[in-house]
Amino acid sequence: MGRTILGAPRKKPTKNAQAVKVGNVIYTAGVPFNWDTGEVVGKTIQEQTKQTMENIKTTLEACRSSMDNIDKCTVYVTSMDHVAGMNEVYYSYFSPDSTPTRACIIAGLAHPDLMLEIEVIAHV
Protein backbone atom coordinates (compact mmCIF):
# COMPACT_ATOMS: atom_id res chain seq x y z
CA MET A 1 0.00 0.00 0.00
CA GLY A 2 1.61 3.25 -1.14
CA ARG A 3 1.72 6.63 0.56
CA THR A 4 0.82 9.69 -1.55
CA ILE A 5 1.06 13.39 -0.70
CA LEU A 6 -2.04 15.22 -1.98
CA GLY A 7 -3.81 18.54 -1.67
CA ALA A 8 -5.21 21.63 -3.29
CA PRO A 9 -3.03 24.28 -4.98
CA ARG A 10 -1.59 26.92 -2.65
CA LYS A 11 0.14 30.18 -3.50
CA LYS A 12 2.02 30.10 -0.20
CA PRO A 13 3.27 26.53 0.35
CA THR A 14 4.13 25.14 3.78
CA LYS A 15 6.58 22.49 4.89
CA ASN A 16 3.77 20.18 6.03
CA ALA A 17 1.88 17.90 3.67
CA GLN A 18 -1.63 19.17 3.07
CA ALA A 19 -2.95 15.62 2.96
CA VAL A 20 -1.50 12.13 2.99
CA LYS A 21 -3.35 9.20 1.42
CA VAL A 22 -2.55 5.62 2.35
CA GLY A 23 -4.77 3.13 0.53
CA ASN A 24 -8.27 4.61 0.72
CA VAL A 25 -7.57 6.61 3.90
CA ILE A 26 -6.83 10.36 3.84
CA TYR A 27 -5.13 12.15 6.74
CA THR A 28 -5.31 15.94 6.82
CA ALA A 29 -5.60 18.87 9.19
CA GLY A 30 -7.16 22.27 8.85
CA VAL A 31 -6.30 25.64 10.31
CA PRO A 32 -7.89 29.03 9.60
CA PHE A 33 -5.20 30.27 7.23
CA ASN A 34 -5.74 31.97 3.90
CA TRP A 35 -3.66 29.75 1.62
CA ASP A 36 -2.81 32.66 -0.68
CA THR A 37 -1.40 34.95 2.02
CA GLY A 38 -0.54 32.62 4.91
CA GLU A 39 -2.48 34.90 7.26
CA VAL A 40 -4.92 33.77 9.94
CA VAL A 41 -8.54 34.42 8.90
CA GLY A 42 -11.06 35.48 11.53
CA LYS A 43 -11.19 37.21 14.87
CA THR A 44 -14.01 35.04 16.27
CA ILE A 45 -14.18 31.30 16.79
CA GLN A 46 -17.06 31.13 14.29
CA GLU A 47 -15.01 32.86 11.57
CA GLN A 48 -11.96 30.70 12.25
CA THR A 49 -14.05 27.51 12.28
CA LYS A 50 -15.64 28.43 8.95
CA GLN A 51 -12.25 29.09 7.32
CA THR A 52 -10.86 25.86 8.75
CA MET A 53 -13.82 23.80 7.52
CA GLU A 54 -13.61 25.41 4.06
CA ASN A 55 -9.89 24.57 3.92
CA ILE A 56 -10.63 20.96 4.90
CA LYS A 57 -13.43 20.76 2.31
CA THR A 58 -11.13 22.09 -0.43
CA THR A 59 -8.38 19.65 0.53
CA LEU A 60 -10.73 16.65 0.56
CA GLU A 61 -12.21 17.61 -2.81
CA ALA A 62 -8.68 17.86 -4.25
CA CYS A 63 -8.18 14.30 -2.93
CA ARG A 64 -11.40 13.19 -4.69
CA SER A 65 -13.24 12.85 -1.40
CA SER A 66 -15.79 14.97 0.47
CA MET A 67 -16.98 16.11 3.88
CA ASP A 68 -19.43 13.17 3.88
CA ASN A 69 -16.42 10.83 3.86
CA ILE A 70 -14.90 12.15 7.09
CA ASP A 71 -14.71 9.34 9.64
CA LYS A 72 -13.04 11.09 12.58
CA CYS A 73 -12.15 14.63 13.62
CA THR A 74 -9.97 15.78 16.47
CA VAL A 75 -10.69 19.42 17.27
CA TYR A 76 -8.18 21.42 19.27
CA VAL A 77 -9.50 24.68 20.74
CA THR A 78 -7.61 27.11 22.94
CA SER A 79 -10.46 27.65 25.42
CA MET A 80 -13.55 25.84 26.65
CA ASP A 81 -15.34 29.14 25.92
CA HIS A 82 -14.83 28.46 22.18
CA VAL A 83 -16.58 25.08 22.06
CA ALA A 84 -20.18 26.32 21.65
CA GLY A 85 -19.27 28.80 18.89
CA MET A 86 -17.14 26.20 17.12
CA ASN A 87 -20.02 23.69 17.29
CA GLU A 88 -22.42 26.20 15.65
CA VAL A 89 -20.29 26.24 12.51
CA TYR A 90 -18.74 22.76 12.66
CA TYR A 91 -22.05 20.86 12.59
CA SER A 92 -23.36 22.94 9.67
CA TYR A 93 -20.83 21.16 7.43
CA PHE A 94 -22.30 17.69 8.00
CA SER A 95 -25.62 16.12 7.17
CA PRO A 96 -27.20 14.39 10.18
CA ASP A 97 -26.43 10.95 8.76
CA SER A 98 -22.75 11.70 8.05
CA THR A 99 -21.53 13.36 11.25
CA PRO A 100 -18.14 11.81 12.08
CA THR A 101 -16.91 10.72 15.47
CA ARG A 102 -15.08 13.55 17.22
CA ALA A 103 -12.83 14.40 20.12
CA CYS A 104 -12.49 17.99 21.34
CA ILE A 105 -9.33 18.94 23.24
CA ILE A 106 -8.44 22.18 24.99
CA ALA A 107 -4.83 22.95 24.04
CA GLY A 108 -2.28 25.62 23.25
CA LEU A 109 -1.61 25.95 19.51
CA ALA A 110 1.52 26.81 17.52
CA HIS A 111 0.39 30.27 16.34
CA PRO A 112 -0.78 32.87 18.90
CA ASP A 113 -3.77 34.00 16.76
CA LEU A 114 -5.17 30.49 16.28
CA MET A 115 -8.25 29.52 18.27
CA LEU A 116 -8.59 26.05 16.75
CA GLU A 117 -7.12 23.35 14.56
CA ILE A 118 -8.99 20.32 13.23
CA GLU A 119 -7.33 17.02 12.40
CA VAL A 120 -9.26 14.75 10.01
CA ILE A 121 -9.26 11.13 8.98
CA ALA A 122 -11.42 10.49 5.89
CA HIS A 123 -11.75 7.93 3.14
CA VAL A 124 -12.09 8.04 -0.63
ZAFIKOL-95560 format. One record per residue (C-alpha): residue in one letter; x negated, z negated, y negated. Coordinates in steps of 0.05 Angstrom, whole numbers, m for minus. Each point is the difference from the previous one (the first is absolute). Layout:
<sites>
 resn   east     up  north
    A      X      Z      Y
...
</sites>
This chain:
<sites>
 resn   east     up  north
    M      0      0      0
    G    m32     23    m65
    R     m2    m34    m68
    T     18     42    m61
    I     m5    m17    m74
    L     62     26    m36
    G     35     m7    m67
    A     28     33    m62
    P    m43     34    m53
    R    m29    m47    m52
    K    m35     17    m66
    K    m37    m66      2
    P    m25    m11     71
    T    m18    m69     28
    K    m49    m22     53
    N     57    m23     46
    A     37     48     46
    Q     71     12    m25
    A     26      2     71
    V    m29     m1     69
    K     37     32     59
    V    m16    m19     72
    G     44     36     49
    N     70     m3    m29
    V    m14    m64    m40
    I    m14      1    m75
    Y    m34    m58    m36
    T      3     m1    m76
    A      6    m48    m58
    G     31      7    m68
    V    m17    m29    m68
    P     32     14    m68
    F    m54     47    m24
    N     11     67    m34
    W    m42     46     44
    D    m17     46    m58
    T    m28    m54    m46
    G    m17    m58     47
    E     39    m47    m46
    V     48    m54     23
    V     73     21    m13
    G     50    m53    m22
    K      3    m66    m34
    T     56    m28     43
    I      4    m11     75
    Q     57     50      3
    E    m41     55    m34
    Q    m61    m14     43
    T     42     m1     64
    K     32     67    m19
    Q    m68     33    m13
    T    m28    m29     65
    M     59     25     41
    E     m4     69    m32
    N    m74      3     17
    I     15    m20     72
    K     56     52      4
    T    m46     55    m27
    T    m55    m20     49
    L     47      0     60
    E     29     67    m19
    A    m70     29     m5
    C    m10    m26     71
    R     64     35     22
    S     37    m66      7
    S     51    m37    m42
    M     24    m69    m23
    D     49      0     59
    N    m61      1     46
    I    m30    m65    m26
    D     m4    m51     56
    K    m33    m59    m35
    C    m18    m20    m71
    T    m44    m57    m23
    V     15    m16    m72
    Y    m50    m40    m40
    V     26    m30    m66
    T    m38    m44    m48
    S     57    m49    m11
    M     62    m25     36
    D     36     15    m66
    H    m10     74     14
    V     35      3     67
    A     72      8    m24
    G    m19     55    m50
    M    m42     36     52
    N     57     m4     50
    E     48     33    m50
    V    m42     63     m1
    Y    m31     m3     70
    Y     66      1     38
    S     26     59    m42
    Y    m50     44     36
    F     29    m11     69
    S     66     17     32
    P     32    m61     34
    D    m15     29     69
    S    m74     14    m15
    T    m24    m64    m33
    P    m68    m17     31
    T    m25    m67     22
    R    m36    m35    m57
    A    m45    m58    m17
    C     m7    m25    m72
    I    m63    m38    m19
    I    m18    m35    m65
    A    m72     19    m15
    G    m51     16    m53
    L    m14     75     m7
    A    m62     40    m17
    H     22     23    m69
    P     24    m51    m52
    D     59     43    m23
    L     28      9     70
    M     62    m39     20
    L      7     30     69
    E    m30     44     54
    I     38     26     61
    E    m33     17     66
    V     38     48     45
    I      0     20     72
    A     43     62     13
    H      7     55     51
    V      7     76     m2
</sites>
